[in-house]
Amino acid sequence: MNRLARAQSVVTASVDVGGTFTDVVVQRGSRIVSSFKVLTVPRAPEVGVLSALKDVPGGRIDEVVHATTLGSNALLDRHGRRDDTGLVTTRGFRDVITIGRQNRSELYNLDFQRPPPLISPGHRYELEERSLVARKAVSHVRERDLARLSGRMQRDRVRSVAVSFLDSYADPENERRAASFFRKRFPYVSVSSEIAPEPREYERTSTTVVNALLMPLISDYIGRLERGLGSRPHPSLTVMASSGGLVSVEEVRRKPVQIIESGPAAGVMACAELVRLLGIGNAISLDMGGTTAKAGTITDGTVETTSELEVGGTSHHGRKTKGSGYPVRFPFVDLVEVSAGGGTIISTDDDHALTVGPGSAGSVPGPACYGRGGVEPTLTDANLATGVLGEQMLGGALKLDVSAARRSLERLGDPMHVAEGALRLADLEMSRAIRMVTVERGLDPSQFVLVAFGGAGPQHAADIAGELGIRKIIVPPRPGLFSALGLLHSDWRFEGRVAFPGDPSTAFASLEAKLKKAHPGSRFLRTADCRYAGQGSELTVQVGNTDQRAIVREFERAHNATFGFQLERDVEIVVIRVFAVIRRSKPSMRRTATAPLVAGARRALIEGEMARMKIYNRDGLASGATVRGPCCVEEYDSTILVPPGWRGFVGHYGEFVMEGDLN
């Protein structure tokens, strides 16, 4: 069989595990041959994944690409603390993870408590060693000290070891010696100079500790998944990283910290591929699933990223609250997340005012209308009660109980008033999230196209767009499965970085040479974390020309666009990064009508009144077909609401485009 024939016959299954549903999309060659959703198994996600894969038509799978929320969930669950993890650090610095920064997440709360350190004092160990920023070790680690410490950690039943020495990003020799010794005695060893080789000892140590905590959990999960996939033939397994690229399971076992935001990144990558095909440079991605809603931006065709995230903490209207969690220094797709998913619970506060979130019904028990034991009203119940949703989902596999939805809403008052108010609050919350990734970064949302996906996103997109002055919305094919589709549109991506490069051009060239040797055939993406001298934080900029003056100009442009000013100060290049990207075969997004246009109607809440609303079957809308609001367009995994004053038409790739008159 020649190479083309092999490529045409390869079967790839992408699996995205969300809080409510597990989504599966199957690609054969360049065609999508199957896509479906099943309820997530929260306590044993691999069981849900393996069960879903059994439903793949034909039963044959050559490759599995996977996104999971296991890492982020572990850090939220009791702050991720484990009794089998130890931290080894320079003598005198064992409490760096307790001291942290002076940030207070609640400035006016007199009873404020900092998040507990991930490693207890009894499992923090010190070694006599010292390196300098000038890249010179002045005190080497001694083997007898390592042996003594290993014995103590073994008596303490430590399985996973985090090693973080002072200034090791500049001179990693002592860390390498310690790691070499420990790897012969412990199953899991995480080393700061390998995980986060950059300055700021607290953030670097925190990243290393989080990685060490996740190593046993993620390794065990991958092991169970691989065993469940079988041995003959064994499908290859690839995982989505938070940076928006795919990495091998070997890479994930070494650096599980890079998959904490695995699932949300996939949706943004699918969005980037779709707008590239459509020739759109600026887009906002809105991913509203069963548990949360996420917003991100694509500017000039580039997905916006950040180099630090605070994990396991709290958020306030989508903004991560500094000091409430644990910082991780690793590339992440830059997203704002709010509690506004289909399963988000509607309630009232102490003053009897309506509130939405932060709790979620998830898949167990799920919204009241699912009939799985849930009684709390959710946004899905509100959309069903107002007629936006029909009485079945997933092609009839999931029946929705309108009476149960109304009963749940009646717990808070008149069901229609409660539903209408809750949906309005959710729209405002998602609009706020979009403002954070646009207005607060010097971008005008009205100059962007809104790409709405997730099972619930297309139901809310028009109202959110109206709130922000956005005139054009794109709902992609298979919106409820779009993150899983994004896995198939992602490339392999491997990262390298250097702190305080003396000559950026030389440092970039050196990094690229190393990555090219490890990953032949790759192309490179470059970024730099820069700041003005004296600033305490950096701004990440894309790098084209690696000359230092060109990087400084790009930083000053980005700083002015983000903050509205420039300074007459020297610019420091703190960290440079290179991503080696290896392209994968992508599925075609072309889609044609495959079903009759079934036009029906139901009563729905339209501009405050119950009225008749047309219903269309999306699979019956051929390219060029046009509908006018008010109407709903239904499909297997989602429902699109087209309000009065909006029209929708089907584009070349099967995308549903909505345009509104906002005057």
C-alpha positions in Angstrom: 0.0 0.0 0.0 1.5 3.4 -1.0 1.7 6.4 1.3 -1.5 8.1 -0.1 -3.5 4.9 0.3 -2.3 4.5 3.9 -3.2 8.1 4.7 -6.7 7.6 3.2 -7.3 4.5 5.3 -6.1 5.8 8.7 -8.9 5.9 11.3 -8.5 8.6 14.0 -10.8 9.0 16.9 -10.8 12.3 18.8 -12.2 12.3 22.4 -12.9 15.4 24.4 -14.0 14.7 28.0 -16.1 17.5 29.4 -17.8 18.1 32.7 -21.2 16.9 31.3 -20.6 15.1 28.0 -17.7 13.1 26.4 -17.5 14.0 22.7 -16.2 11.7 20.0 -15.4 12.5 16.4 -14.0 9.9 14.0 -11.9 10.7 10.9 -11.0 8.3 8.1 -8.5 9.8 5.7 -9.8 13.3 5.2 -13.4 12.6 5.9 -15.4 12.8 9.2 -17.3 9.5 9.2 -18.9 9.6 12.7 -19.5 12.0 15.6 -21.5 11.5 18.8 -21.8 12.4 22.5 -22.2 10.3 25.6 -22.6 11.3 29.2 -19.2 11.7 31.1 -18.4 9.3 33.9 -16.9 11.8 36.5 -15.4 9.3 38.9 -13.8 7.2 36.2 -13.4 9.2 33.0 -11.4 6.5 31.2 -14.5 4.2 31.6 -16.6 6.8 29.7 -13.8 7.2 27.0 -13.4 3.5 26.4 -17.2 2.9 26.4 -17.6 5.7 23.8 -14.8 4.2 21.6 -16.6 0.9 21.5 -19.3 2.7 19.5 -16.9 3.7 16.7 -18.3 2.3 13.4 -16.4 -0.7 12.3 -14.6 -1.0 15.6 -11.1 -0.2 14.1 -9.1 2.7 15.5 -5.5 3.5 14.5 -5.0 6.7 16.5 -6.7 8.3 19.5 -6.3 12.1 20.1 -7.5 13.1 23.6 -8.4 16.1 25.7 -9.1 15.8 29.4 -10.0 17.9 32.4 -8.4 15.4 34.8 -5.5 17.7 35.8 -7.6 20.8 36.5 -10.2 18.7 38.4 -7.4 17.1 40.6 -6.1 20.6 41.6 -9.6 21.8 42.5 -10.3 18.7 44.5 -8.9 19.4 48.0 -6.4 21.7 46.3 -4.7 18.7 44.8 -2.8 17.9 47.9 -1.2 14.4 48.1 0.7 12.8 51.0 3.1 10.9 48.7 4.8 14.0 47.1 8.0 15.6 48.5 9.9 18.8 47.7 13.7 19.0 47.7 15.1 22.5 47.6 18.1 24.6 48.6 18.8 24.9 52.3 16.9 27.8 53.8 14.2 27.9 51.1 11.8 25.1 52.1 9.1 27.6 52.9 9.1 29.4 49.5 5.8 27.7 48.5 4.2 29.0 51.8 5.6 32.5 51.6 4.6 32.9 47.9 3.7 36.5 46.9 1.9 39.2 48.9 -1.2 39.0 46.7 -4.4 38.7 48.6 -7.4 37.4 46.7 -9.8 39.1 49.2 -8.4 42.5 50.3 -11.1 43.4 52.8 -11.7 40.0 54.3 -10.2 40.0 57.8 -10.6 36.2 58.0 -8.8 35.6 54.7 -6.8 32.4 54.6 -4.2 31.7 51.9 -4.6 28.5 50.0 -2.8 25.7 51.8 0.6 24.7 50.4 0.4 21.7 48.2 3.2 19.9 50.2 3.1 19.7 53.9 6.2 21.0 55.9 7.1 17.4 56.9 7.6 16.5 53.2 9.8 19.5 52.3 13.5 18.6 52.4 16.6 20.8 52.2 20.0 20.2 50.6 23.3 22.0 50.9 23.9 23.5 47.5 24.2 26.8 45.8 24.3 28.2 42.2 24.5 31.8 41.1 22.7 33.7 38.4 26.1 34.2 36.8 25.8 30.5 35.8 28.4 29.2 38.2 27.8 26.6 40.9 29.6 27.6 44.1 28.5 24.6 46.2 27.9 21.2 44.5 25.4 18.6 45.9 27.2 15.7 47.5 26.2 12.1 47.0 26.2 11.2 50.7 23.6 14.0 51.3 21.5 12.7 48.4 21.7 9.2 49.9 20.7 10.4 53.4 17.8 12.4 52.0 16.6 9.5 49.8 16.4 7.2 52.8 14.4 9.8 54.7 11.9 10.3 51.9 11.5 6.5 51.4 10.7 6.2 55.1 8.1 9.0 54.6 6.6 7.0 51.8 7.3 9.6 49.1 6.7 8.4 45.6 6.9 11.7 43.6 9.8 14.1 44.1 9.9 17.8 43.0 13.4 19.2 42.8 13.7 23.0 42.7 17.0 24.7 43.6 17.6 28.4 43.8 18.7 30.0 40.5 18.8 26.6 38.8 17.4 28.1 35.6 20.8 29.8 35.1 22.9 26.8 36.2 21.0 23.4 36.2 24.0 21.2 37.1 23.1 20.6 40.7 19.5 19.8 39.8 20.7 17.3 37.1 22.9 15.5 39.6 20.1 15.3 42.1 17.6 14.2 39.5 19.9 11.5 38.2 20.3 10.1 41.8 16.6 10.3 42.6 15.3 8.7 39.4 17.1 5.5 40.4 15.1 5.3 43.6 11.7 7.0 43.0 9.1 6.4 40.2 8.4 10.1 39.6 10.8 13.0 39.6 10.0 16.5 38.5 12.9 19.0 38.0 12.4 22.8 37.7 15.2 23.3 35.2 13.3 20.8 32.9 9.8 22.0 33.6 10.1 25.8 34.0 13.7 27.0 33.4 13.1 30.6 34.1 13.4 33.2 37.0 11.1 33.7 40.0 11.7 31.0 42.5 8.2 30.9 43.8 6.5 30.5 40.4 9.2 28.0 39.2 8.9 25.9 42.4 5.1 26.0 42.3 5.1 24.8 38.7 7.5 22.0 39.6 5.4 21.0 42.6 2.1 20.9 40.6 3.9 18.8 38.0 5.1 16.3 40.6 1.6 16.1 42.1 0.0 15.3 38.8 2.7 12.8 37.6 1.3 9.7 39.5 -2.4 10.6 38.7 -1.9 11.3 35.0 0.5 8.3 34.5 -2.0 6.0 36.2 -4.8 7.4 34.0 -2.9 7.0 30.8 -1.9 3.5 31.8 -5.5 2.5 32.4 -6.5 4.1 29.1 -3.7 2.3 27.1 -4.6 -1.0 28.7 -8.2 -0.5 27.9 -7.4 0.4 24.2 -5.9 -3.1 23.9 -2.5 -4.4 22.7 -3.2 -5.8 19.3 -3.4 -3.6 17.3 -2.6 -0.8 19.8 -3.9 2.6 18.7 -1.4 5.4 19.2 -2.5 7.9 21.9 -1.8 11.6 21.7 -3.0 14.3 24.1 -3.9 18.0 23.6 -1.6 20.4 25.5 -2.8 23.7 27.1 -0.7 25.5 24.4 -3.0 24.3 21.6 -0.7 21.5 20.3 -0.7 17.8 20.5 2.0 16.0 22.5 2.9 12.3 23.0 1.9 10.3 26.1 5.6 10.1 27.0 5.8 13.9 27.1 2.6 14.0 29.1 3.9 11.5 31.7 7.0 13.7 32.1 5.2 17.1 32.0 1.5 16.6 33.0 1.4 20.3 34.0 1.1 21.1 30.3 -2.4 19.5 29.9 -4.2 21.3 32.8 -6.3 23.3 30.3 -6.3 20.5 27.7 -10.0 20.6 26.6 -10.6 24.3 26.3 -7.6 24.8 24.1 -8.9 22.3 21.5 -12.0 24.5 20.8 -9.9 27.6 20.1 -7.7 25.7 17.7 -10.7 24.5 15.8 -12.0 28.1 15.7 -8.6 29.3 14.3 -8.7 26.7 11.5 -12.3 27.6 10.5 -11.6 31.4 10.4 -8.4 30.7 8.4 -10.5 28.8 5.8 -13.0 31.7 5.7 -10.3 34.3 5.4 -11.2 36.0 8.7 -8.3 37.5 10.7 -10.0 38.6 13.9 -12.4 36.3 15.8 -13.7 35.7 19.3 -14.3 32.1 20.3 -17.2 31.4 22.6 -17.3 27.9 23.9 -20.4 27.3 26.0 -20.6 23.7 27.1 -22.4 21.8 29.8 -20.4 23.2 32.8 -18.7 26.5 31.9 -18.3 29.0 29.0 -14.9 30.0 27.7 -13.9 33.0 25.6 -10.7 33.6 23.7 -9.4 35.7 20.8 -7.7 35.2 17.5 -6.0 38.3 16.2 -4.5 38.5 12.7 -5.0 34.8 12.5 -3.0 34.1 15.7 -4.4 32.4 18.8 -3.6 34.6 21.8 -1.5 32.7 24.5 -0.2 33.5 27.9 2.8 32.1 29.8 1.3 31.8 33.3 -1.9 30.5 34.8 -3.1 30.3 38.4 -4.6 26.8 38.9 -6.9 25.4 41.6 -8.0 28.9 42.6 -11.2 30.9 42.4 -12.4 33.3 39.8 -14.5 36.4 39.9 -16.6 37.0 36.7 -14.1 35.1 34.7 -11.0 36.8 36.1 -8.6 34.5 37.9 -8.2 35.9 41.4 -4.5 36.4 42.1 -3.4 34.7 45.3 -6.3 32.2 45.5 -4.5 29.3 43.7 -1.1 28.0 42.6 0.9 29.7 39.7 2.0 27.6 36.8 4.6 28.9 34.3 3.8 27.2 31.1 2.3 28.2 27.7 -1.5 28.3 27.8 -4.1 29.4 25.3 -5.3 32.6 26.8 -8.9 32.0 27.9 -11.4 33.6 30.3 -13.8 31.1 31.9 -17.2 31.9 33.6 -19.8 29.7 35.2 -22.3 29.7 32.5 -22.8 26.3 31.0 -26.0 24.4 30.2 -25.8 22.6 33.6 -25.1 25.8 35.6 -27.5 26.0 38.5 -29.9 29.0 38.9 -30.5 30.1 42.5 -31.2 33.2 44.7 -28.9 34.9 47.1 -29.6 36.0 50.7 -31.5 39.1 49.4 -33.6 36.8 47.1 -32.0 38.2 44.0 -31.6 35.7 41.1 -28.0 34.4 40.6 -26.4 32.0 38.0 -23.7 29.6 39.2 -21.1 28.9 40.2 -22.5 25.4 40.9 -23.2 23.0 38.1 -25.4 19.9 37.9 -22.8 18.3 35.5 -23.8 14.9 34.1 -24.7 13.5 37.5 -27.5 14.2 38.3 -27.7 16.7 35.4 -30.4 19.3 34.7 -33.9 18.5 36.1 -35.2 18.0 32.5 -32.8 15.1 32.0 -34.8 12.9 34.4 -31.7 11.6 36.1 -32.5 12.8 39.6 -31.7 16.5 39.3 -34.1 18.9 40.9 -32.1 22.2 40.9 -33.0 24.5 37.9 -30.3 25.0 35.3 -29.8 27.1 32.2 -30.8 24.0 30.1 -34.1 23.9 32.0 -34.6 27.6 31.3 -33.9 27.2 27.6 -36.3 24.2 27.4 -39.1 26.1 29.4 -38.9 29.1 27.1 -39.1 27.0 23.9 -35.6 27.6 22.6 -34.9 23.9 23.1 -37.0 21.1 21.8 -38.0 18.0 23.8 -35.2 15.8 22.7 -31.4 16.0 22.2 -28.7 13.8 20.6 -31.0 12.7 17.8 -33.6 11.5 20.2 -31.3 9.6 22.4 -31.9 12.0 25.3 -35.5 13.0 26.0 -36.1 16.2 27.8 -38.9 16.6 30.3 -40.5 20.1 30.0 -42.7 19.6 33.1 -39.7 18.7 35.2 -37.9 21.8 33.9 -40.8 24.1 34.9 -41.2 22.5 38.3 -37.5 23.1 39.0 -37.9 26.8 38.0 -41.0 27.1 40.1 -38.9 26.6 43.2 -37.7 30.2 42.7 -40.9 31.9 41.5 -42.8 32.2 38.2 -41.0 29.8 35.9 -41.1 32.0 32.8 -39.8 35.1 34.7 -37.1 33.0 36.4 -36.0 31.5 33.1 -36.0 34.8 31.2 -34.0 36.5 34.0 -31.5 33.7 34.4 -30.8 33.6 30.6 -30.3 37.3 30.6 -27.8 37.1 33.6 -25.9 34.3 31.8 -25.7 36.4 28.6 -24.3 39.3 30.6 -21.8 37.1 32.3 -20.5 35.7 29.0 -20.4 39.3 27.5 -18.3 40.3 30.5 -15.9 37.4 29.7 -15.6 38.5 26.1 -14.8 42.1 27.2 -12.0 40.8 29.3 -10.3 39.2 26.3 -11.0 42.2 24.1 -11.7 45.6 25.7 -9.3 45.0 28.6 -6.5 44.2 26.1 -7.1 47.2 23.8 -9.4 45.4 21.3 -12.8 46.5 20.0 -15.2 43.5 20.1 -17.4 45.1 17.4 -14.5 44.6 14.9 -14.4 40.9 15.5 -16.5 38.0 14.3 -18.1 35.8 17.1 -17.6 32.1 16.6 -20.1 30.4 18.9 -19.9 26.7 19.7 -20.4 24.1 22.4 -23.8 22.6 22.9 -25.3 25.7 24.4 -23.3 28.5 22.7 -25.5 28.9 19.6 -28.6 29.4 21.8 -27.1 32.5 23.4 -24.8 33.9 20.6 -27.1 36.5 19.1 -28.0 38.1 22.5 -24.4 38.3 23.5 -23.4 39.7 20.1 -26.1 42.4 20.5 -24.7 43.3 23.9 -21.2 43.8 22.4 -22.1 45.5 19.1 -21.0 42.4 17.1 -22.8 42.1 13.8 -21.6 38.7 12.5 -21.8 35.3 14.1 -20.5 32.0 12.8 -21.8 28.7 14.1 -19.5 26.0 12.9 -20.6 22.5 11.7 -21.1 20.2 14.7 -20.9 23.0 17.2 -21.5 20.7 20.2 -18.6 18.5 19.1 -16.4 21.4 17.9 -13.7 20.9 20.6 -13.3 17.3 19.6 -13.1 18.4 16.0 -10.4 20.8 17.1 -8.2 18.0 18.2 -8.2 16.7 14.6 -7.3 20.2 13.4 -4.3 20.5 15.8 -0.6 19.8 15.0 2.0 18.2 17.2 3.8 21.0 19.2 6.9 20.7 21.3 8.3 23.6 23.4 11.8 24.8 24.3 12.8 27.9 26.3 15.8 29.9 27.5 15.8 32.6 30.3 17.6 35.9 29.8 19.2 35.1 26.5 22.3 37.2 25.9 21.9 37.4 22.2 18.3 36.5 21.2 19.2 35.6 17.6 21.8 33.1 18.8 19.6 31.7 21.5 16.7 31.2 19.1 19.0 29.5 16.6 20.3 27.2 19.3 16.9 26.2 20.5 15.7 25.5 17.0 18.7 23.3 16.2 17.9 21.2 19.3 14.2 20.9 18.5 14.9 20.1 14.9 17.2 17.3 15.9 14.6 15.8 18.2 11.6 16.5 15.8 12.8 16.4 12.2 10.5 18.1 9.6 9.1 20.7 12.1 8.5 24.4 11.5 9.0 26.9 14.3 6.9 29.4 16.2 8.7 32.0 18.3 7.6 34.1 21.3 9.3 36.3 23.9 8.3 37.4 27.4 9.4 41.0 27.7 9.1 43.8 30.2 10.3 47.4 30.8 13.2 47.5 33.3 11.7 47.7 36.8 8.4 46.1 35.9 7.2 43.0 37.9 5.4 41.2 35.1 6.0 40.4 31.4 4.1 40.6 28.2 4.3 37.7 25.7 4.8 38.8 22.0 5.1 36.8 18.8 8.6 37.0 17.2 9.2 37.1 13.5 12.6 38.8 13.2 14.8 37.4 16.0 17.0 40.6 16.1 16.8 42.2 19.6 15.8 45.6 18.2 12.9 44.0 16.3 11.7 42.2 19.4 11.8 45.4 21.4 9.8 47.2 18.8 7.2 44.4 18.8 7.0 44.6 22.6 6.5 48.3 22.6 3.7 48.0 20.0 2.0 45.3 22.1 2.4 47.2 25.4 0.9 50.3 23.8 -2.0 48.3 22.4 -2.7 46.5 25.7 -2.1 49.3 28.2 -2.4 52.5 26.2 1.1 53.8 26.8 4.9 53.3 26.4 7.8 54.1 28.7 11.2 55.6 28.1 13.0 52.7 29.6 15.1 49.8 28.5 13.3 46.6 27.5 14.4 43.3 29.1 13.8 40.0 27.2 13.2 37.7 30.2 12.3 34.4 28.4 12.3 33.2 24.8 10.3 30.2 23.6 10.3 28.2 20.4 7.6 25.7 19.5 8.5 23.0 17.0 5.3 22.3 15.0 4.7 19.2 13.0 1.6 19.3 10.8 -0.9 16.5 10.8 -3.4 15.5 8.2 -6.6 17.6 8.7 -10.2 16.5 8.0 -12.2 18.5 5.4 -14.8 20.9 6.8 -17.0 20.8 3.7 -20.5 19.7 4.4 -23.6 19.2 2.3 -27.3 18.8 3.0 -28.0 15.1 4.0 -31.6 15.3 5.3 -34.9 16.8 4.2 -35.6 20.3 5.4 -38.1 19.5 8.1 -39.9 22.8 8.9 -42.0 22.7 12.1 -43.0 25.1 14.7 -43.4 25.4 18.5 -44.3 28.1 21.0 -41.4 30.0 22.4 -40.7 33.1 24.4 -39.9 35.8 21.8 -39.2 39.4 23.0 -41.1 38.7 26.3 -44.2 37.1 24.7 -45.0 33.4 23.9 -45.4 33.1 20.1 -45.1 30.7 17.3 -41.5 30.0 16.1 -40.4 28.1 13.0 -38.0 25.2 13.5 -35.6 24.1 10.8 -33.4 21.0 10.5 -29.8 22.1 9.9 -28.9 18.9 8.1 -31.5 19.9 5.5 -30.0 23.4 4.8 -27.8 23.3 1.7 -25.1 25.8 1.0 -26.7 29.2 0.3 -29.9 28.4 2.1 -31.3 31.4 4.1 -33.6 31.7 7.1 -34.9 34.7 9.0 -35.6 35.1 12.7 -37.4 34.4 14.8 -36.6 30.7 14.3 -34.5 27.9 15.6 -32.2 25.6 13.6 -31.8 22.2 15.3 -29.2 19.5 14.8 -27.9 16.5 16.6 -25.7 18.3 19.1 -27.0 21.8 19.4 -29.8 24.3 18.6 -29.2 27.7 17.0 -31.5 30.6 18.0 -32.0 33.2 15.3 -33.9 36.1 17.0 -36.0 38.8 15.3 -33.9 41.1 13.3 -31.3 38.5 12.4 -30.9 36.3 9.3 -28.9 33.2 8.9 -27.4 31.4 5.9 -25.3 28.4 5.2 -21.8 29.0 3.9 -19.3 27.1 1.7 -18.0 24.9 4.5 -21.3 24.2 6.1 -20.9 27.1 8.6 -24.1 28.8 9.6 -23.6 32.6 9.4 -25.8 35.0 11.3 -26.0 38.7 10.6 -28.1 41.2 12.5 -29.3 44.8 12.2 -28.1 46.4 15.5 -29.1 49.9 14.7 
